[in-house]
Amino acid sequence: MLEPMQHGMSVYCSCGRIMDLDRQEMEFKICLGKELECSRCRNMRIGREIELLNALFSGLVDEDGCVTAEMV
Ligand SMILES: [Zn+2]
């Protein structure tokens, strides 16, 4: 069942952008211990994680994230 629309909340991301978050969404993220980040920061973070994964698969880093080869 859908609850009636609640007021959204404006939260500042660490980069200074204002996010309009649903109150439930915000509480959910806080509950999960996730940082509140805007879509741009999230995309950048995901991009970095993909880069790390690619490096892992290429054998450039080991499982601890230590660089085993020169990354140029
Ligand atoms: Zn941000």
N, CA, C, O and the ligand as a Tripos MOL2 file, in Angstrom:
@<TRIPOS>MOLECULE
protein
  289   287    73     0     0
PROTEIN
NO_CHARGES

@<TRIPOS>ATOM
      1 N           0.8290   -1.2130    0.0000 N.3       1 MET1
      2 CA          0.0000    0.0000    0.0000 C.3       1 MET1
      3 C           0.8580    1.2550    0.0000 C.2       1 MET1
      4 O           1.8600    1.3400    0.7090 O.2       1 MET1
      5 N           0.4630    2.1940   -0.7790 N.am      2 LEU2
      6 CA          1.2400    3.4190   -0.8650 C.3       2 LEU2
      7 C           0.7820    4.4180    0.1910 C.2       2 LEU2
      8 O          -0.4110    4.6490    0.3870 O.2       2 LEU2
      9 N           1.7480    4.9880    0.8470 N.am      3 GLU3
     10 CA          1.4260    6.0190    1.8180 C.3       3 GLU3
     11 C           1.2490    7.3390    1.0830 C.2       3 GLU3
     12 O           1.7830    7.5190   -0.0120 O.2       3 GLU3
     13 N           0.5230    8.2380    1.6630 N.am      4 PRO4
     14 CA          0.4020    9.5580    1.0330 C.3       4 PRO4
     15 C           1.7630   10.2250    0.9360 C.2       4 PRO4
     16 O           2.6280   10.0150    1.7860 O.2       4 PRO4
     17 N           1.9460   11.0210   -0.0910 N.am      5 MET5
     18 CA          3.2150   11.7120   -0.3400 C.3       5 MET5
     19 C           3.6310   12.5410    0.8610 C.2       5 MET5
     20 O           2.8570   13.3370    1.3930 O.2       5 MET5
     21 N           4.8970   12.3300    1.2830 N.am      6 GLN6
     22 CA          5.4050   13.1340    2.3850 C.3       6 GLN6
     23 C           6.2520   14.2640    1.8290 C.2       6 GLN6
     24 O           6.6900   14.2370    0.6790 O.2       6 GLN6
     25 N           6.4650   15.2460    2.6690 N.am      7 HIS7
     26 CA          7.3100   16.3480    2.2370 C.3       7 HIS7
     27 C           8.7300   15.8630    2.0210 C.2       7 HIS7
     28 O           9.2870   15.1320    2.8390 O.2       7 HIS7
     29 N           9.2920   16.2760    0.9250 N.am      8 GLY8
     30 CA         10.6880   15.9490    0.6760 C.3       8 GLY8
     31 C          11.5860   16.7980    1.5450 C.2       8 GLY8
     32 O          11.1530   17.8130    2.0890 O.2       8 GLY8
     33 N          12.8180   16.3940    1.6760 N.am      9 MET9
     34 CA         13.7560   17.1640    2.4820 C.3       9 MET9
     35 C          14.9470   17.5450    1.6260 C.2       9 MET9
     36 O          15.4080   16.7700    0.7880 O.2       9 MET9
     37 N          15.4310   18.7390    1.8500 N.am     10 SER10
     38 CA         16.6180   19.1770    1.1330 C.3      10 SER10
     39 C          17.8370   18.9270    2.0050 C.2      10 SER10
     40 O          17.9350   19.4190    3.1290 O.2      10 SER10
     41 N          18.7510   18.1580    1.4660 N.am     11 VAL11
     42 CA         19.9540   17.8090    2.2000 C.3      11 VAL11
     43 C          21.1540   18.2230    1.3660 C.2      11 VAL11
     44 O          21.1550   18.0860    0.1420 O.2      11 VAL11
     45 N          22.1690   18.7300    2.0420 N.am     12 TYR12
     46 CA         23.3840   19.0840    1.3250 C.3      12 TYR12
     47 C          24.2870   17.8690    1.2030 C.2      12 TYR12
     48 O          24.5410   17.1560    2.1730 O.2      12 TYR12
     49 N          24.7590   17.6570    0.0000 N.am     13 CYS13
     50 CA         25.7630   16.6310   -0.2160 C.3      13 CYS13
     51 C          27.1160   17.2150    0.1940 C.2      13 CYS13
     52 O          27.2530   18.4290    0.3440 O.2      13 CYS13
     53 N          28.1110   16.3500    0.3740 N.am     14 SER14
     54 CA         29.4360   16.8380    0.7780 C.3      14 SER14
     55 C          30.0570   17.7270   -0.2920 C.2      14 SER14
     56 O          30.9540   18.5170    0.0030 O.2      14 SER14
     57 N          29.5840   17.6060   -1.5410 N.am     15 CYS15
     58 CA         30.1180   18.4400   -2.6150 C.3      15 CYS15
     59 C          29.4100   19.7840   -2.6580 C.2      15 CYS15
     60 O          29.7910   20.6620   -3.4320 O.2      15 CYS15
     61 N          28.3770   19.9540   -1.8270 N.am     16 GLY16
     62 CA         27.7000   21.2330   -1.7510 C.3      16 GLY16
     63 C          26.4130   21.3040   -2.5430 C.2      16 GLY16
     64 O          25.6910   22.2990   -2.4790 O.2      16 GLY16
     65 N          26.1230   20.2480   -3.2910 N.am     17 ARG17
     66 CA         24.8800   20.2490   -4.0460 C.3      17 ARG17
     67 C          23.7070   19.9140   -3.1320 C.2      17 ARG17
     68 O          23.8390   19.1510   -2.1750 O.2      17 ARG17
     69 N          22.5750   20.4940   -3.4470 N.am     18 ILE18
     70 CA         21.3860   20.2210   -2.6440 C.3      18 ILE18
     71 C          20.6290   19.0550   -3.2620 C.2      18 ILE18
     72 O          20.3550   19.0350   -4.4620 O.2      18 ILE18
     73 N          20.3030   18.0980   -2.4250 N.am     19 MET19
     74 CA         19.5140   16.9720   -2.8890 C.3      19 MET19
     75 C          18.1210   17.0870   -2.2990 C.2      19 MET19
     76 O          17.9510   17.4600   -1.1390 O.2      19 MET19
     77 N          17.1420   16.7640   -3.1030 N.am     20 ASP20
     78 CA         15.7890   16.6820   -2.5790 C.3      20 ASP20
     79 C          15.4760   15.2220   -2.3510 C.2      20 ASP20
     80 O          15.2770   14.4470   -3.2870 O.2      20 ASP20
     81 N          15.4400   14.8760   -1.0970 N.am     21 LEU21
     82 CA         15.2140   13.4810   -0.7690 C.3      21 LEU21
     83 C          13.8710   13.3070   -0.0980 C.2      21 LEU21
     84 O          13.3890   14.1550    0.6520 O.2      21 LEU21
     85 N          13.3180   12.2060   -0.3970 N.am     22 ASP22
     86 CA         12.1420   11.7300    0.2800 C.3      22 ASP22
     87 C          12.5220   11.4590    1.7310 C.2      22 ASP22
     88 O          13.6180   10.9640    1.9950 O.2      22 ASP22
     89 N          11.6460   11.7710    2.6650 N.am     23 ARG23
     90 CA         11.9850   11.5330    4.0660 C.3      23 ARG23
     91 C          12.2650   10.0550    4.3260 C.2      23 ARG23
     92 O          13.2070    9.7000    5.0330 O.2      23 ARG23
     93 N          11.4350    9.2130    3.7440 N.am     24 GLN24
     94 CA         11.6130    7.7720    3.9270 C.3      24 GLN24
     95 C          12.9230    7.3060    3.3220 C.2      24 GLN24
     96 O          13.6380    6.4880    3.8990 O.2      24 GLN24
     97 N          13.2240    7.8440    2.1440 N.am     25 GLU25
     98 CA         14.4510    7.4730    1.4580 C.3      25 GLU25
     99 C          15.6530    7.8460    2.3020 C.2      25 GLU25
    100 O          16.6130    7.0830    2.4110 O.2      25 GLU25
    101 N          15.5900    9.0520    2.9100 N.am     26 MET26
    102 CA         16.6900    9.5190    3.7220 C.3      26 MET26
    103 C          16.8600    8.6420    4.9570 C.2      26 MET26
    104 O          17.9740    8.2410    5.2930 O.2      26 MET26
    105 N          15.7490    8.3460    5.6310 N.am     27 GLU27
    106 CA         15.8210    7.5040    6.8270 C.3      27 GLU27
    107 C          16.3350    6.1170    6.4820 C.2      27 GLU27
    108 O          17.0750    5.5050    7.2520 O.2      27 GLU27
    109 N          15.9330    5.6320    5.3170 N.am     28 PHE28
    110 CA         16.3750    4.3200    4.8710 C.3      28 PHE28
    111 C          17.8850    4.3040    4.6660 C.2      28 PHE28
    112 O          18.5650    3.3630    5.0740 O.2      28 PHE28
    113 N          18.3980    5.3380    4.0400 N.am     29 LYS29
    114 CA         19.8400    5.4110    3.7790 C.3      29 LYS29
    115 C          20.6180    5.5440    5.0810 C.2      29 LYS29
    116 O          21.6580    4.9090    5.2570 O.2      29 LYS29
    117 N          20.1120    6.3710    5.9930 N.am     30 ILE30
    118 CA         20.7830    6.5360    7.2750 C.3      30 ILE30
    119 C          20.7770    5.2100    8.0260 C.2      30 ILE30
    120 O          21.7550    4.8360    8.6720 O.2      30 ILE30
    121 N          19.6560    4.5150    7.9270 N.am     31 CYS31
    122 CA         19.5050    3.2180    8.5820 C.3      31 CYS31
    123 C          20.5420    2.2310    8.0610 C.2      31 CYS31
    124 O          21.0890    1.4320    8.8210 O.2      31 CYS31
    125 N          20.8050    2.2940    6.7710 N.am     32 LEU32
    126 CA         21.7760    1.3950    6.1540 C.3      32 LEU32
    127 C          23.2080    1.8670    6.3770 C.2      32 LEU32
    128 O          24.1660    1.1890    6.0090 O.2      32 LEU32
    129 N          23.3340    3.0410    6.9870 N.am     33 GLY33
    130 CA         24.6600    3.5870    7.2190 C.3      33 GLY33
    131 C          25.2790    4.1380    5.9500 C.2      33 GLY33
    132 O          26.4950    4.3090    5.8650 O.2      33 GLY33
    133 N          24.4340    4.4180    4.9590 N.am     34 LYS34
    134 CA         24.9570    4.9610    3.7050 C.3      34 LYS34
    135 C          25.1110    6.4650    3.8110 C.2      34 LYS34
    136 O          24.3440    7.1410    4.4960 O.2      34 LYS34
    137 N          26.1040    6.9660    3.1290 N.am     35 GLU35
    138 CA         26.2780    8.4090    3.0780 C.3      35 GLU35
    139 C          25.2330    8.9930    2.1620 C.2      35 GLU35
    140 O          24.8560    8.4040    1.1490 O.2      35 GLU35
    141 N          24.7780   10.1620    2.5440 N.am     36 LEU36
    142 CA         23.8370   10.8480    1.6740 C.3      36 LEU36
    143 C          24.6380   11.5810    0.6070 C.2      36 LEU36
    144 O          25.3670   12.5300    0.8960 O.2      36 LEU36
    145 N          24.4930   11.1330   -0.6020 N.am     37 GLU37
    146 CA         25.2640   11.7400   -1.6790 C.3      37 GLU37
    147 C          24.3610   12.0090   -2.8620 C.2      37 GLU37
    148 O          23.3780   11.3030   -3.0890 O.2      37 GLU37
    149 N          24.7050   13.0310   -3.6070 N.am     38 CYS38
    150 CA         23.9020   13.3730   -4.7670 C.3      38 CYS38
    151 C          24.2010   12.3940   -5.8970 C.2      38 CYS38
    152 O          25.1360   11.5980   -5.8090 O.2      38 CYS38
    153 N          23.4050   12.4590   -6.9490 N.am     39 SER39
    154 CA         23.5620   11.4780   -8.0190 C.3      39 SER39
    155 C          24.9310   11.6110   -8.6890 C.2      39 SER39
    156 O          25.4950   10.6290   -9.1710 O.2      39 SER39
    157 N          25.4560   12.8410   -8.7120 N.am     40 ARG40
    158 CA         26.7520   13.0450   -9.3450 C.3      40 ARG40
    159 C          27.8530   12.3560   -8.5380 C.2      40 ARG40
    160 O          28.7130   11.6770   -9.1000 O.2      40 ARG40
    161 N          27.8190   12.5360   -7.2190 N.am     41 CYS41
    162 CA         28.8120   11.9010   -6.3640 C.3      41 CYS41
    163 C          28.6660   10.3870   -6.4120 C.2      41 CYS41
    164 O          29.6560    9.6560   -6.3930 O.2      41 CYS41
    165 N          27.4200    9.9250   -6.4760 N.am     42 ARG42
    166 CA         27.1930    8.4850   -6.5360 C.3      42 ARG42
    167 C          27.7800    7.9130   -7.8240 C.2      42 ARG42
    168 O          28.4320    6.8690   -7.8150 O.2      42 ARG42
    169 N          27.5400    8.6100   -8.9250 N.am     43 ASN43
    170 CA         28.0850    8.1510  -10.2020 C.3      43 ASN43
    171 C          29.6040    8.1120  -10.1650 C.2      43 ASN43
    172 O          30.2290    7.1860  -10.6830 O.2      43 ASN43
    173 N          30.1940    9.1430   -9.5380 N.am     44 MET44
    174 CA         31.6510    9.1840   -9.4540 C.3      44 MET44
    175 C          32.1720    8.0350   -8.5980 C.2      44 MET44
    176 O          33.1830    7.4120   -8.9210 O.2      44 MET44
    177 N          31.4560    7.7630   -7.4860 N.am     45 ARG45
    178 CA         31.8750    6.6840   -6.5920 C.3      45 ARG45
    179 C          31.7710    5.3390   -7.3160 C.2      45 ARG45
    180 O          32.6770    4.5090   -7.2450 O.2      45 ARG45
    181 N          30.6490    5.1430   -8.0120 N.am     46 ILE46
    182 CA         30.4620    3.8950   -8.7390 C.3      46 ILE46
    183 C          31.5250    3.7510   -9.8200 C.2      46 ILE46
    184 O          32.0400    2.6600  -10.0610 O.2      46 ILE46
    185 N          31.8480    4.8740  -10.4690 N.am     47 GLY47
    186 CA         32.8890    4.8620  -11.4910 C.3      47 GLY47
    187 C          34.2260    4.4100  -10.9160 C.2      47 GLY47
    188 O          34.9520    3.6300  -11.5340 O.2      47 GLY47
    189 N          34.5430    4.9190   -9.7100 N.am     48 ARG48
    190 CA         35.7940    4.5320   -9.0600 C.3      48 ARG48
    191 C          35.7800    3.0520   -8.7060 C.2      48 ARG48
    192 O          36.7910    2.3650   -8.8480 O.2      48 ARG48
    193 N          34.6230    2.5600   -8.2420 N.am     49 GLU49
    194 CA         34.5310    1.1520   -7.8760 C.3      49 GLU49
    195 C          34.7030    0.2620   -9.0960 C.2      49 GLU49
    196 O          35.3530   -0.7820   -9.0330 O.2      49 GLU49
    197 N          34.1100    0.6880  -10.2110 N.am     50 ILE50
    198 CA         34.2530   -0.0820  -11.4480 C.3      50 ILE50
    199 C          35.7050   -0.0850  -11.8990 C.2      50 ILE50
    200 O          36.2230   -1.0980  -12.3690 O.2      50 ILE50
    201 N          36.3560    1.0710  -11.7480 N.am     51 GLU51
    202 CA         37.7660    1.1640  -12.1000 C.3      51 GLU51
    203 C          38.5950    0.1960  -11.2680 C.2      51 GLU51
    204 O          39.4850   -0.4850  -11.7780 O.2      51 GLU51
    205 N          38.2820    0.1490   -9.9610 N.am     52 LEU52
    206 CA         39.0010   -0.7470   -9.0590 C.3      52 LEU52
    207 C          38.7500   -2.1970   -9.4500 C.2      52 LEU52
    208 O          39.6680   -3.0170   -9.4490 O.2      52 LEU52
    209 N          37.4940   -2.5100   -9.7850 N.am     53 LEU53
    210 CA         37.1560   -3.8680  -10.2060 C.3      53 LEU53
    211 C          37.9010   -4.2350  -11.4780 C.2      53 LEU53
    212 O          38.4290   -5.3400  -11.6030 O.2      53 LEU53
    213 N          37.9400   -3.3150  -12.4110 N.am     54 ASN54
    214 CA         38.6590   -3.5620  -13.6580 C.3      54 ASN54
    215 C          40.1310   -3.8230  -13.3810 C.2      54 ASN54
    216 O          40.7400   -4.7190  -13.9650 O.2      54 ASN54
    217 N          40.6940   -3.0200  -12.4740 N.am     55 ALA55
    218 CA         42.0980   -3.1880  -12.1240 C.3      55 ALA55
    219 C          42.3140   -4.5490  -11.4730 C.2      55 ALA55
    220 O          43.3270   -5.2100  -11.7040 O.2      55 ALA55
    221 N          41.3450   -4.9550  -10.6570 N.am     56 LEU56
    222 CA         41.4250   -6.2460   -9.9850 C.3      56 LEU56
    223 C          41.4240   -7.3700  -11.0150 C.2      56 LEU56
    224 O          42.2260   -8.3010  -10.9340 O.2      56 LEU56
    225 N          40.5160   -7.2730  -11.9850 N.am     57 PHE57
    226 CA         40.4110   -8.3090  -13.0050 C.3      57 PHE57
    227 C          41.6310   -8.3230  -13.9200 C.2      57 PHE57
    228 O          42.0040   -9.3640  -14.4630 O.2      57 PHE57
    229 N          42.2400   -7.1670  -14.0810 N.am     58 SER58
    230 CA         43.4030   -7.1000  -14.9500 C.3      58 SER58
    231 C          44.6680   -7.5380  -14.2200 C.2      58 SER58
    232 O          45.7470   -7.6120  -14.8080 O.2      58 SER58
    233 N          44.5170   -7.8260  -12.9290 N.am     59 GLY59
    234 CA         45.6660   -8.2620  -12.1620 C.3      59 GLY59
    235 C          46.5750   -7.1210  -11.7520 C.2      59 GLY59
    236 O          47.7230   -7.3380  -11.3670 O.2      59 GLY59
    237 N          46.0580   -5.9010  -11.8370 N.am     60 LEU60
    238 CA         46.8740   -4.7510  -11.4650 C.3      60 LEU60
    239 C          46.9110   -4.5590   -9.9550 C.2      60 LEU60
    240 O          47.8820   -4.0440   -9.4010 O.2      60 LEU60
    241 N          45.8320   -4.9830   -9.3010 N.am     61 VAL61
    242 CA         45.7950   -4.8840   -7.8460 C.3      61 VAL61
    243 C          45.3930   -6.2420   -7.2840 C.2      61 VAL61
    244 O          44.7280   -7.0300   -7.9580 O.2      61 VAL61
    245 N          45.7940   -6.5050   -6.0670 N.am     62 ASP62
    246 CA         45.3570   -7.7480   -5.4480 C.3      62 ASP62
    247 C          44.0540   -7.4970   -4.6920 C.2      62 ASP62
    248 O          43.5090   -6.3940   -4.7230 O.2      62 ASP62
    249 N          43.5650   -8.5300   -4.0170 N.am     63 GLU63
    250 CA         42.2480   -8.4260   -3.4010 C.3      63 GLU63
    251 C          42.1530   -7.3670   -2.3200 C.2      63 GLU63
    252 O          41.0630   -6.8810   -2.0180 O.2      63 GLU63
    253 N          43.2840   -7.0080   -1.7370 N.am     64 ASP64
    254 CA         43.2620   -5.9710   -0.7070 C.3      64 ASP64
    255 C          43.3110   -4.5820   -1.3040 C.2      64 ASP64
    256 O          43.3000   -3.5830   -0.5850 O.2      64 ASP64
    257 N          43.3660   -4.5260   -2.6340 N.am     65 GLY65
    258 CA         43.4110   -3.2230   -3.2730 C.3      65 GLY65
    259 C          44.8180   -2.6760   -3.3720 C.2      65 GLY65
    260 O          45.0110   -1.5080   -3.7070 O.2      65 GLY65
    261 N          45.8150   -3.5220   -3.0790 N.am     66 CYS66
    262 CA         47.1910   -3.0610   -3.2030 C.3      66 CYS66
    263 C          47.6140   -3.1220   -4.6570 C.2      66 CYS66
    264 O          47.3480   -4.0930   -5.3650 O.2      66 CYS66
    265 N          48.2680   -2.0780   -5.0760 N.am     67 VAL67
    266 CA         48.7090   -2.0250   -6.4610 C.3      67 VAL67
    267 C          49.8990   -2.9660   -6.6310 C.2      67 VAL67
    268 O          50.9070   -2.8480   -5.9350 O.2      67 VAL67
    269 N          49.7610   -3.9000   -7.5700 N.am     68 THR68
    270 CA         50.8410   -4.8480   -7.8110 C.3      68 THR68
    271 C          51.6200   -4.5000   -9.0700 C.2      68 THR68
    272 O          52.6870   -5.0540   -9.3370 O.2      68 THR68
    273 N          51.0640   -3.5690   -9.8390 N.am     69 ALA69
    274 CA         51.7550   -3.1700  -11.0700 C.3      69 ALA69
    275 C          51.5550   -1.6770  -11.2630 C.2      69 ALA69
    276 O          50.6800   -1.0700  -10.6460 O.2      69 ALA69
    277 N          52.3460   -1.1150  -12.0970 N.am     70 GLU70
    278 CA         52.2090    0.3070  -12.3730 C.3      70 GLU70
    279 C          50.9060    0.5810  -13.0860 C.2      70 GLU70
    280 O          50.6080   -0.0330  -14.1100 O.2      70 GLU70
    281 N          50.1370    1.4930  -12.5510 N.am     71 MET71
    282 CA         48.9070    1.8770  -13.2230 C.3      71 MET71
    283 C          49.1300    3.2110  -13.9110 C.2      71 MET71
    284 O          49.2460    4.2500  -13.2600 O.2      71 MET71
    285 N          49.1860    3.1710  -15.1810 N.am     72 VAL72
    286 CA         49.4350    4.4090  -15.9230 C.3      72 VAL72
    287 C          48.1740    4.7770  -16.7000 C.2      72 VAL72
    288 O          48.1540    5.7890  -17.4010 O.2      72 VAL72
    289 ZN         27.5490   15.4150   -4.2810 Zn       73 ZN73
@<TRIPOS>BOND
     1     1     2 1
     2     2     3 1
     3     3     4 2
     4     3     5 am
     5     5     6 1
     6     6     7 1
     7     7     8 2
     8     7     9 am
     9     9    10 1
    10    10    11 1
    11    11    12 2
    12    11    13 am
    13    13    14 1
    14    14    15 1
    15    15    16 2
    16    15    17 am
    17    17    18 1
    18    18    19 1
    19    19    20 2
    20    19    21 am
    21    21    22 1
    22    22    23 1
    23    23    24 2
    24    23    25 am
    25    25    26 1
    26    26    27 1
    27    27    28 2
    28    27    29 am
    29    29    30 1
    30    30    31 1
    31    31    32 2
    32    31    33 am
    33    33    34 1
    34    34    35 1
    35    35    36 2
    36    35    37 am
    37    37    38 1
    38    38    39 1
    39    39    40 2
    40    39    41 am
    41    41    42 1
    42    42    43 1
    43    43    44 2
    44    43    45 am
    45    45    46 1
    46    46    47 1
    47    47    48 2
    48    47    49 am
    49    49    50 1
    50    50    51 1
    51    51    52 2
    52    51    53 am
    53    53    54 1
    54    54    55 1
    55    55    56 2
    56    55    57 am
    57    57    58 1
    58    58    59 1
    59    59    60 2
    60    59    61 am
    61    61    62 1
    62    62    63 1
    63    63    64 2
    64    63    65 am
    65    65    66 1
    66    66    67 1
    67    67    68 2
    68    67    69 am
    69    69    70 1
    70    70    71 1
    71    71    72 2
    72    71    73 am
    73    73    74 1
    74    74    75 1
    75    75    76 2
    76    75    77 am
    77    77    78 1
    78    78    79 1
    79    79    80 2
    80    79    81 am
    81    81    82 1
    82    82    83 1
    83    83    84 2
    84    83    85 am
    85    85    86 1
    86    86    87 1
    87    87    88 2
    88    87    89 am
    89    89    90 1
    90    90    91 1
    91    91    92 2
    92    91    93 am
    93    93    94 1
    94    94    95 1
    95    95    96 2
    96    95    97 am
    97    97    98 1
    98    98    99 1
    99    99   100 2
   100    99   101 am
   101   101   102 1
   102   102   103 1
   103   103   104 2
   104   103   105 am
   105   105   106 1
   106   106   107 1
   107   107   108 2
   108   107   109 am
   109   109   110 1
   110   110   111 1
   111   111   112 2
   112   111   113 am
   113   113   114 1
   114   114   115 1
   115   115   116 2
   116   115   117 am
   117   117   118 1
   118   118   119 1
   119   119   120 2
   120   119   121 am
   121   121   122 1
   122   122   123 1
   123   123   124 2
   124   123   125 am
   125   125   126 1
   126   126   127 1
   127   127   128 2
   128   127   129 am
   129   129   130 1
   130   130   131 1
   131   131   132 2
   132   131   133 am
   133   133   134 1
   134   134   135 1
   135   135   136 2
   136   135   137 am
   137   137   138 1
   138   138   139 1
   139   139   140 2
   140   139   141 am
   141   141   142 1
   142   142   143 1
   143   143   144 2
   144   143   145 am
   145   145   146 1
   146   146   147 1
   147   147   148 2
   148   147   149 am
   149   149   150 1
   150   150   151 1
   151   151   152 2
   152   151   153 am
   153   153   154 1
   154   154   155 1
   155   155   156 2
   156   155   157 am
   157   157   158 1
   158   158   159 1
   159   159   160 2
   160   159   161 am
   161   161   162 1
   162   162   163 1
   163   163   164 2
   164   163   165 am
   165   165   166 1
   166   166   167 1
   167   167   168 2
   168   167   169 am
   169   169   170 1
   170   170   171 1
   171   171   172 2
   172   171   173 am
   173   173   174 1
   174   174   175 1
   175   175   176 2
   176   175   177 am
   177   177   178 1
   178   178   179 1
   179   179   180 2
   180   179   181 am
   181   181   182 1
   182   182   183 1
   183   183   184 2
   184   183   185 am
   185   185   186 1
   186   186   187 1
   187   187   188 2
   188   187   189 am
   189   189   190 1
   190   190   191 1
   191   191   192 2
   192   191   193 am
   193   193   194 1
   194   194   195 1
   195   195   196 2
   196   195   197 am
   197   197   198 1
   198   198   199 1
   199   199   200 2
   200   199   201 am
   201   201   202 1
   202   202   203 1
   203   203   204 2
   204   203   205 am
   205   205   206 1
   206   206   207 1
   207   207   208 2
   208   207   209 am
   209   209   210 1
   210   210   211 1
   211   211   212 2
   212   211   213 am
   213   213   214 1
   214   214   215 1
   215   215   216 2
   216   215   217 am
   217   217   218 1
   218   218   219 1
   219   219   220 2
   220   219   221 am
   221   221   222 1
   222   222   223 1
   223   223   224 2
   224   223   225 am
   225   225   226 1
   226   226   227 1
   227   227   228 2
   228   227   229 am
   229   229   230 1
   230   230   231 1
   231   231   232 2
   232   231   233 am
   233   233   234 1
   234   234   235 1
   235   235   236 2
   236   235   237 am
   237   237   238 1
   238   238   239 1
   239   239   240 2
   240   239   241 am
   241   241   242 1
   242   242   243 1
   243   243   244 2
   244   243   245 am
   245   245   246 1
   246   246   247 1
   247   247   248 2
   248   247   249 am
   249   249   250 1
   250   250   251 1
   251   251   252 2
   252   251   253 am
   253   253   254 1
   254   254   255 1
   255   255   256 2
   256   255   257 am
   257   257   258 1
   258   258   259 1
   259   259   260 2
   260   259   261 am
   261   261   262 1
   262   262   263 1
   263   263   264 2
   264   263   265 am
   265   265   266 1
   266   266   267 1
   267   267   268 2
   268   267   269 am
   269   269   270 1
   270   270   271 1
   271   271   272 2
   272   271   273 am
   273   273   274 1
   274   274   275 1
   275   275   276 2
   276   275   277 am
   277   277   278 1
   278   278   279 1
   279   279   280 2
   280   279   281 am
   281   281   282 1
   282   282   283 1
   283   283   284 2
   284   283   285 am
   285   285   286 1
   286   286   287 1
   287   287   288 2
@<TRIPOS>SUBSTRUCTURE
     1 MET1         2 RESIDUE 1 A MET
     2 LEU2         6 RESIDUE 1 A LEU
     3 GLU3        10 RESIDUE 1 A GLU
     4 PRO4        14 RESIDUE 1 A PRO
     5 MET5        18 RESIDUE 1 A MET
     6 GLN6        22 RESIDUE 1 A GLN
     7 HIS7        26 RESIDUE 1 A HIS
     8 GLY8        30 RESIDUE 1 A GLY
     9 MET9        34 RESIDUE 1 A MET
    10 SER10       38 RESIDUE 1 A SER
    11 VAL11       42 RESIDUE 1 A VAL
    12 TYR12       46 RESIDUE 1 A TYR
    13 CYS13       50 RESIDUE 1 A CYS
    14 SER14       54 RESIDUE 1 A SER
    15 CYS15       58 RESIDUE 1 A CYS
    16 GLY16       62 RESIDUE 1 A GLY
    17 ARG17       66 RESIDUE 1 A ARG
    18 ILE18       70 RESIDUE 1 A ILE
    19 MET19       74 RESIDUE 1 A MET
    20 ASP20       78 RESIDUE 1 A ASP
    21 LEU21       82 RESIDUE 1 A LEU
    22 ASP22       86 RESIDUE 1 A ASP
    23 ARG23       90 RESIDUE 1 A ARG
    24 GLN24       94 RESIDUE 1 A GLN
    25 GLU25       98 RESIDUE 1 A GLU
    26 MET26      102 RESIDUE 1 A MET
    27 GLU27      106 RESIDUE 1 A GLU
    28 PHE28      110 RESIDUE 1 A PHE
    29 LYS29      114 RESIDUE 1 A LYS
    30 ILE30      118 RESIDUE 1 A ILE
    31 CYS31      122 RESIDUE 1 A CYS
    32 LEU32      126 RESIDUE 1 A LEU
    33 GLY33      130 RESIDUE 1 A GLY
    34 LYS34      134 RESIDUE 1 A LYS
    35 GLU35      138 RESIDUE 1 A GLU
    36 LEU36      142 RESIDUE 1 A LEU
    37 GLU37      146 RESIDUE 1 A GLU
    38 CYS38      150 RESIDUE 1 A CYS
    39 SER39      154 RESIDUE 1 A SER
    40 ARG40      158 RESIDUE 1 A ARG
    41 CYS41      162 RESIDUE 1 A CYS
    42 ARG42      166 RESIDUE 1 A ARG
    43 ASN43      170 RESIDUE 1 A ASN
    44 MET44      174 RESIDUE 1 A MET
    45 ARG45      178 RESIDUE 1 A ARG
    46 ILE46      182 RESIDUE 1 A ILE
    47 GLY47      186 RESIDUE 1 A GLY
    48 ARG48      190 RESIDUE 1 A ARG
    49 GLU49      194 RESIDUE 1 A GLU
    50 ILE50      198 RESIDUE 1 A ILE
    51 GLU51      202 RESIDUE 1 A GLU
    52 LEU52      206 RESIDUE 1 A LEU
    53 LEU53      210 RESIDUE 1 A LEU
    54 ASN54      214 RESIDUE 1 A ASN
    55 ALA55      218 RESIDUE 1 A ALA
    56 LEU56      222 RESIDUE 1 A LEU
    57 PHE57      226 RESIDUE 1 A PHE
    58 SER58      230 RESIDUE 1 A SER
    59 GLY59      234 RESIDUE 1 A GLY
    60 LEU60      238 RESIDUE 1 A LEU
    61 VAL61      242 RESIDUE 1 A VAL
    62 ASP62      246 RESIDUE 1 A ASP
    63 GLU63      250 RESIDUE 1 A GLU
    64 ASP64      254 RESIDUE 1 A ASP
    65 GLY65      258 RESIDUE 1 A GLY
    66 CYS66      262 RESIDUE 1 A CYS
    67 VAL67      266 RESIDUE 1 A VAL
    68 THR68      270 RESIDUE 1 A THR
    69 ALA69      274 RESIDUE 1 A ALA
    70 GLU70      278 RESIDUE 1 A GLU
    71 MET71      282 RESIDUE 1 A MET
    72 VAL72      286 RESIDUE 1 A VAL
    73 ZN73       289 GROUP 0 **** ****
